[in-house]
Amino acid sequence: MALVAVDARQRASKGKFEAAVFRHGREVIHVKGTFNVTFTVEPAQLSVPATQDLGPVGGPLDESAVDIEGGTPPYSVAPDPASGPLPDGVTMDGNGNLSGTPTKAGSFPVVLDVTDANG
């Protein structure tokens, strides 16, 4: 079994590449030419913790934001209109920033549509 190696600096480029063929860890052939190469990059996974504490009723939210992990900021965040509403007194902007003052205690399940900078 042989392995073809392409210089890492050339991976993001199109066109001509230099490559070397290795067998059993030793270079067998060094070639120059045009190669059709397809590189696949998996999209980053986004996640939002299932529970987020907004604090007590009547306590204003100071610089609160939806916790988003993964992906590439900035994020676009919107509550899904088909899901439940945000807590009474709380609003969210398109970046996931929460503001307002919660006026009612309870749990408020909301489905969020989150998109990162890469779409």
Secondary structure, 3 states (H helix, E strand, C coil): CEEEEECHHHCCCCCEEEEEEEECCEEEEEEEEECCCCCCCCCCCCECCCCCCCCCCCCCCCCEECCCECCCCCCEEEECCCCCCCCCCEEECCCCEEEECCCCCCCCCCCEEEECCCC
